Amino acid sequence: MVLGIQVLGVLFGLSIIYLTFIHYKRREFTLTEYGFWTVMALVFSAVAIFPGILDPIVESLSLARTMDLFIILGFMFLIAAVYYTYTVVRNNQKKVEEVVRKIALEKKK
């Protein structure tokens, strides 16, 4: 029996696949990025349909519920995404600073 949340999960996965395809066709995503996000959406949809797939992982980690695993993975993902974004912004900030210094020195001459 398919529950409402499972239908919602599959619709979400299909939406991600569609949006990824649109970005790929607009040449905003490379083939590798398209493949990665499509696989992630398919895995998400499979877990939504068959949540029991994760039971061995949940048991091996001594977690009480599958939701605990998702919460932990969600926090890990968010921390990694924020860290990655910070490093990219910091590198761009250094590059902009170098360009501004170079322009300022050229204008001074």
C-alpha positions in Angstrom: 0.0 0.0 0.0 1.4 3.4 -1.0 1.0 6.1 1.6 0.5 9.8 0.8 4.0 10.7 1.9 5.4 8.0 -0.5 3.5 9.6 -3.4 4.8 13.0 -2.3 8.3 11.6 -2.2 8.1 10.2 -5.7 6.6 13.4 -7.0 9.5 15.3 -5.4 12.0 13.0 -7.0 10.3 13.3 -10.4 10.3 17.1 -10.1 14.0 17.1 -9.3 14.7 14.9 -12.4 12.6 17.3 -14.6 14.3 20.4 -13.2 17.7 18.8 -13.7 16.9 17.9 -17.3 15.8 21.5 -17.9 19.1 22.9 -16.5 21.0 20.3 -18.6 19.2 21.3 -21.8 20.0 25.0 -21.0 23.6 24.0 -20.7 23.6 25.2 -17.0 24.6 21.6 -15.9 27.2 19.4 -17.3 26.5 15.8 -18.1 28.2 14.7 -14.9 26.0 17.1 -12.8 22.9 15.9 -14.7 23.8 12.3 -14.0 24.6 12.9 -10.3 21.3 14.7 -9.6 19.3 12.3 -11.5 20.7 9.3 -9.6 20.2 11.2 -6.3 16.5 11.8 -7.2 16.1 8.1 -8.2 17.6 7.0 -4.9 15.4 9.4 -3.0 12.3 8.0 -4.9 13.3 4.4 -4.2 13.7 5.1 -0.5 10.4 6.8 -0.5 8.7 3.8 -2.0 10.6 1.2 -0.1 11.7 2.7 3.2 12.6 -0.8 4.5 15.7 -0.7 2.4 17.4 1.4 5.1 16.5 -1.0 8.0 19.9 -2.8 8.0 21.8 0.5 8.1 19.6 1.8 10.9 20.1 -1.4 12.9 23.8 -1.4 12.4 24.1 2.2 13.6 22.0 1.3 16.7 19.4 4.0 15.8 15.8 3.8 17.1 14.1 4.9 13.9 14.8 5.5 10.2 13.9 9.2 10.7 16.8 9.5 13.1 19.1 8.5 10.3 17.6 11.1 7.9 17.9 13.8 10.5 21.6 13.0 11.1 22.3 12.8 7.3 20.4 16.1 6.8 22.5 17.9 9.4 25.7 16.4 7.9 24.6 17.6 4.4 23.8 21.1 5.6 27.1 21.5 7.4 29.0 20.3 4.4 27.0 22.6 2.0 27.6 25.6 4.3 31.3 24.8 4.6 31.7 24.4 0.8 29.8 27.6 0.2 32.0 29.4 2.7 35.2 28.3 1.0 33.9 29.3 -2.4 32.9 32.7 -1.2 36.2 33.2 0.7 38.2 32.3 -2.5 36.1 34.7 -4.6 36.5 37.4 -1.9 40.3 37.0 -2.2 40.2 37.2 -6.0 38.0 40.4 -5.9 40.4 42.0 -3.4 43.4 41.3 -5.6 41.6 42.8 -8.7 40.6 45.9 -6.7 44.2 46.4 -5.5 45.5 46.0 -9.0 43.0 48.5 -10.4 43.7 50.9 -7.5 47.5 50.7 -8.2 47.0 51.3 -11.9 44.8 54.3 -11.3 47.4 55.8 -8.9 50.1 55.6 -11.6 
